[in-house]
Amino acid sequence: MQASKNNFSEKKSYLSNNTPFQLLKYMMKIWEKKAIKEKTDKLPIIIPLVVYHGENQWNLRTFLGS
């Protein structure tokens, strides 16, 4: 994972149904760090980006909702 101020990217070379949950976990870590370090309840908007470079076509859901 590479992170900057309000976004991060994840590079994937394989398909995984857990990718949305992995991104959510990363986002939670960023929010927790900010809340603890700055003692604030104002959390930044995070824009996650997945860069897929696997051999097979990406055919997984791209969102958490149904």
DSSP file (Angstrom, degrees, kcal/mol; ACC not computed):
  #  RESIDUE AA STRUCTURE BP1 BP2  ACC     N-H-->O    O-->H-N    N-H-->O    O-->H-N    TCO  KAPPA ALPHA  PHI   PSI    X-CA   Y-CA   Z-CA
    1    1 A M              0   0    0      0, 0.0     2,-0.5     0, 0.0     9,-0.2   0.000 360.0 360.0 360.0 134.1    0.0    0.0    0.0
    2    2 A Q  E     -A    9   0A   0      7,-2.2     7,-2.3     0, 0.0     2,-0.4  -0.974 360.0-168.0-114.5 130.1    1.2    3.5   -0.9
    3    3 A A  E     +A    8   0A   0     -2,-0.5     5,-0.2     5,-0.2     2,-0.2  -0.912  14.2 170.6-122.2 145.7   -0.4    6.4    1.0
    4    4 A S        -     0   0    0      3,-2.6     3,-0.0    -2,-0.4     0, 0.0  -0.522  59.8 -58.1-127.6-157.7   -0.4   10.1    0.6
    5    5 A K  S    S-     0   0    0      1,-0.2     3,-0.0    -2,-0.2    -2,-0.0   0.929 124.6  -5.8 -57.0 -55.3   -2.4   12.8    2.3
    6    6 A N  S    S+     0   0    0     41,-0.1    41,-1.7    40,-0.0     2,-0.3   0.149 125.2  50.3-132.0  20.7   -6.0   11.7    1.4
    7    7 A N  E     - b   0  47A   0     39,-0.2    -3,-2.6     2,-0.0     2,-0.3  -0.976  53.1-169.0-149.6 164.7   -5.6    8.7   -1.0
    8    8 A F  E     -Ab   3  48A   0     39,-1.1    41,-1.6    -2,-0.3     2,-0.4  -0.985  11.1-142.7-150.9 158.4   -3.8    5.4   -1.3
    9    9 A S  E     -Ab   2  49A   0     -7,-2.3    -7,-2.2    -2,-0.3     2,-0.4  -0.945   4.6-160.4-126.5 148.6   -3.2    2.8   -3.9
   10   10 A E  E     - b   0  50A   0     39,-2.5    41,-2.9    -2,-0.4     2,-0.5  -0.996  12.2-146.1-126.4 128.1   -3.0   -0.9   -3.7
   11   11 A K  E     - b   0  51A   0     -2,-0.4     2,-0.4    39,-0.2    41,-0.2  -0.829  18.2-172.9 -97.5 132.0   -1.3   -3.0   -6.4
   12   12 A K  E     + b   0  52A   0     39,-2.7    41,-3.0    -2,-0.5    42,-0.2  -0.983  24.4 175.3-127.2 133.4   -2.7   -6.4   -7.2
   13   13 A S  S    S+     0   0    0     -2,-0.4    42,-0.4    39,-0.2     2,-0.3   0.320  75.7  45.7-111.4   3.5   -1.4   -9.1   -9.4
   14   14 A Y  S    S-     0   0    0     40,-0.1     2,-0.3    41,-0.1    40,-0.1  -0.960  86.4-105.7-142.5 158.2   -4.1  -11.6   -8.5
   15   15 A L        +     0   0    0     -2,-0.3     2,-0.3    -3,-0.1     3,-0.0  -0.674  38.6 173.7 -86.2 138.7   -7.9  -11.6   -8.1
   16   16 A S    >   -     0   0    0     -2,-0.3     3,-1.4     1,-0.1    44,-0.0  -0.964  33.5-149.9-148.0 128.3   -9.3  -11.6   -4.6
   17   17 A N  T 3  S+     0   0    0     -2,-0.3     4,-0.3     1,-0.3    -1,-0.1   0.674  99.1  64.6 -66.7 -16.1  -12.9  -11.3   -3.4
   18   18 A N  T 3>  +     0   0    0      1,-0.2     4,-2.5     2,-0.1     3,-0.3   0.441  69.4 101.9 -88.0   0.3  -11.5   -9.8   -0.2
   19   19 A T  H <> S+     0   0    0     -3,-1.4     4,-2.5     1,-0.2     5,-0.2   0.898  79.5  50.8 -54.8 -47.0  -10.1   -6.7   -1.9
   20   20 A P  H  > S+     0   0    0      0, 0.0     4,-2.1     0, 0.0    -1,-0.2   0.901 113.2  46.6 -59.0 -38.3  -12.9   -4.3   -0.8
   21   21 A F  H  > S+     0   0    0     -3,-0.3     4,-2.2    -4,-0.3    -2,-0.2   0.860 109.8  53.5 -70.7 -35.3  -12.5   -5.4    2.8
   22   22 A Q  H  X S+     0   0    0     -4,-2.5     4,-2.1     2,-0.2    -1,-0.2   0.919 110.1  47.9 -63.1 -43.7   -8.7   -5.0    2.5
   23   23 A L  H  X S+     0   0    0     -4,-2.5     4,-2.4     1,-0.2    -2,-0.2   0.909 110.5  51.7 -63.0 -42.0   -9.2   -1.5    1.3
   24   24 A L  H  X S+     0   0    0     -4,-2.1     4,-2.4    -5,-0.2    -1,-0.2   0.888 108.1  52.2 -62.2 -38.8  -11.7   -0.8    4.1
   25   25 A K  H  X S+     0   0    0     -4,-2.2     4,-2.1     2,-0.2    -1,-0.2   0.921 109.6  48.8 -62.7 -44.5   -9.1   -2.1    6.7
   26   26 A Y  H  X S+     0   0    0     -4,-2.1     4,-2.1     1,-0.2    -2,-0.2   0.911 111.1  50.5 -60.6 -42.5   -6.5    0.2    5.3
   27   27 A M  H  X S+     0   0    0     -4,-2.4     4,-2.5     1,-0.2    -2,-0.2   0.908 108.5  51.8 -63.5 -41.9   -8.9    3.2    5.5
   28   28 A M  H  X S+     0   0    0     -4,-2.4     4,-2.9     1,-0.2    -1,-0.2   0.900 108.4  51.7 -61.5 -40.9   -9.8    2.3    9.1
   29   29 A K  H  X S+     0   0    0     -4,-2.1     4,-2.5     2,-0.2    -1,-0.2   0.917 110.2  48.7 -62.3 -43.2   -6.1    2.3   10.0
   30   30 A I  H  X S+     0   0    0     -4,-2.1     4,-2.1     2,-0.2    -2,-0.2   0.934 114.1  45.9 -61.6 -46.2   -5.6    5.7    8.4
   31   31 A W  H  X S+     0   0    0     -4,-2.5     4,-2.7     2,-0.2    -2,-0.2   0.904 112.5  50.2 -64.7 -42.4   -8.6    7.1   10.3
   32   32 A E  H  X S+     0   0    0     -4,-2.9     4,-2.5     2,-0.2     5,-0.3   0.928 110.4  49.8 -62.5 -44.9   -7.6    5.6   13.6
   33   33 A K  H  X S+     0   0    0     -4,-2.5     4,-2.9    -5,-0.2     5,-0.3   0.927 113.5  46.0 -58.5 -45.6   -4.0    7.0   13.3
   34   34 A K  H  X S+     0   0    0     -4,-2.1     4,-2.6     1,-0.2     6,-0.3   0.925 112.5  49.7 -64.5 -45.5   -5.4   10.5   12.5
   35   35 A A  H  X>S+     0   0    0     -4,-2.7     5,-0.7     1,-0.2     4,-0.7   0.894 118.0  39.5 -62.3 -40.9   -8.0   10.4   15.3
   36   36 A I  H  <5S+     0   0    0     -4,-2.5    -2,-0.2    -5,-0.2    -1,-0.2   0.934 118.5  45.7 -74.9 -47.3   -5.4    9.3   17.9
   37   37 A K  H  <5S+     0   0    0     -4,-2.9    -2,-0.2    -5,-0.3    -3,-0.2   0.905 127.3  27.3 -64.7 -43.4   -2.5   11.4   16.7
   38   38 A E  H  <5S-     0   0    0     -4,-2.6    -1,-0.2    -5,-0.3    -2,-0.2   0.437  97.8-131.0-101.2  -0.8   -4.5   14.7   16.3
   39   39 A K  T  <5 +     0   0    0     -4,-0.7     2,-0.3    -5,-0.3    -3,-0.2   0.941  62.5 132.2  47.8  55.9   -7.2   13.9   18.9
   40   40 A T      < -     0   0    0     -5,-0.7    -1,-0.2    -6,-0.3    -2,-0.1  -0.924  59.1-152.2-133.6 156.7   -9.9   14.8   16.5
   41   41 A D  S    S+     0   0    0     -2,-0.3     2,-0.8    -3,-0.1    -6,-0.1   0.311  72.2 102.6-107.4   5.4  -13.2   13.4   15.3
   42   42 A K        -     0   0    0     -8,-0.1    -2,-0.1    -7,-0.1     0, 0.0  -0.811  57.9-167.9 -89.5 112.9  -12.8   15.1   11.9
   43   43 A L        -     0   0    0     -2,-0.8     2,-0.1     1,-0.1   -12,-0.1  -0.789  17.7-115.8-106.9 145.2  -11.7   12.4    9.5
   44   44 A P        -     0   0    0      0, 0.0     2,-0.4     0, 0.0    -1,-0.1  -0.358  28.5-107.7 -75.0 155.0  -10.4   12.9    5.9
   45   45 A I        -     0   0    0     -2,-0.1     2,-0.5     2,-0.0     0, 0.0  -0.688  37.3-154.0 -75.6 133.8  -12.1   11.7    2.8
   46   46 A I        -     0   0    0     -2,-0.4   -39,-0.2   -39,-0.0   -40,-0.0  -0.949  10.5-161.8-116.4 131.6  -10.0    8.8    1.4
   47   47 A I  E     -b    7   0A   0    -41,-1.7   -39,-1.1    -2,-0.5     2,-0.2  -0.893  15.2-157.5-112.2 100.4  -10.0    7.8   -2.2
   48   48 A P  E     -b    8   0A   0      0, 0.0     2,-0.4     0, 0.0   -39,-0.2  -0.484   6.5-166.0 -79.2 149.4   -8.7    4.3   -2.6
   49   49 A L  E     -b    9   0A   0    -41,-1.6   -39,-2.5    -2,-0.2     2,-0.5  -0.993   6.8-158.5-136.8 127.2   -7.3    3.1   -5.9
   50   50 A V  E     -b   10   0A   0     -2,-0.4     2,-0.7   -41,-0.2   -39,-0.2  -0.927   3.3-161.8-106.6 125.3   -6.6   -0.4   -7.0
   51   51 A V  E     -b   11   0A   0    -41,-2.9   -39,-2.7    -2,-0.5     2,-0.5  -0.917  12.3-165.1-105.8 108.6   -4.0   -1.0   -9.7
   52   52 A Y  E     +b   12   0A   0     -2,-0.7   -39,-0.2   -41,-0.2     6,-0.1  -0.824  21.6 164.6-100.2 129.0   -4.5   -4.5  -11.1
   53   53 A H        +     0   0    0    -41,-3.0   -40,-0.2    -2,-0.5    -1,-0.1  -0.073  31.1 131.1-132.7  34.3   -1.8   -6.0  -13.3
   54   54 A G        -     0   0    0    -42,-0.2   -40,-0.1     2,-0.2     4,-0.1  -0.253  65.8-114.1 -82.6 174.3   -2.7   -9.6  -13.4
   55   55 A E  S    S+     0   0    0    -42,-0.4     2,-0.1     2,-0.1    -1,-0.1   0.859  94.5  67.7 -77.6 -37.3   -3.1  -11.9  -16.4
   56   56 A N  S    S-     0   0    0      1,-0.1    -2,-0.2   -41,-0.0     2,-0.1  -0.484  96.1 -96.5 -85.0 155.4   -6.8  -12.5  -16.1
   57   57 A Q        -     0   0    0     -2,-0.1     2,-0.5     1,-0.1    -1,-0.1  -0.447  42.8-105.6 -68.4 141.0   -9.4   -9.9  -16.7
   58   58 A W        +     0   0    0      1,-0.1    -1,-0.1    -2,-0.1    -6,-0.0  -0.569  51.4 160.8 -67.9 118.4  -10.7   -8.2  -13.5
   59   59 A N        +     0   0    0     -2,-0.5     2,-0.2     2,-0.1    -1,-0.1   0.038  33.2 109.3-130.5  25.4  -14.2   -9.7  -13.0
   60   60 A L  S    S-     0   0    0      1,-0.1   -43,-0.1   -44,-0.0    -2,-0.0  -0.613  78.0 -84.0-100.6 162.0  -14.8   -8.9   -9.3
   61   61 A R        -     0   0    0     -2,-0.2    -1,-0.1     1,-0.1    -2,-0.1  -0.246  28.4-153.1 -59.3 151.8  -17.2   -6.4   -7.7
   62   62 A T  S    S+     0   0    0     -3,-0.1     2,-0.3   -43,-0.0    -1,-0.1   0.187  71.9  47.7-113.5  14.1  -16.0   -2.9   -7.5
   63   63 A F  S    S-     0   0    0      2,-0.2    -2,-0.1     1,-0.1     0, 0.0  -0.969  71.6-128.9-150.2 162.5  -18.0   -1.9   -4.5
   64   64 A L  S    S+     0   0    0     -2,-0.3    -1,-0.1   -44,-0.1    -3,-0.0   0.827  82.1  82.0 -83.3 -33.6  -19.0   -3.1   -1.0
   65   65 A G              0   0    0      1,-0.1    -2,-0.2     0, 0.0     0, 0.0  -0.077 360.0 360.0 -70.4 170.3  -22.8   -2.7   -1.3
   66   66 A S              0   0    0      0, 0.0    -1,-0.1     0, 0.0    -2,-0.0   0.453 360.0 360.0 -91.8 360.0  -25.2   -5.1   -2.9
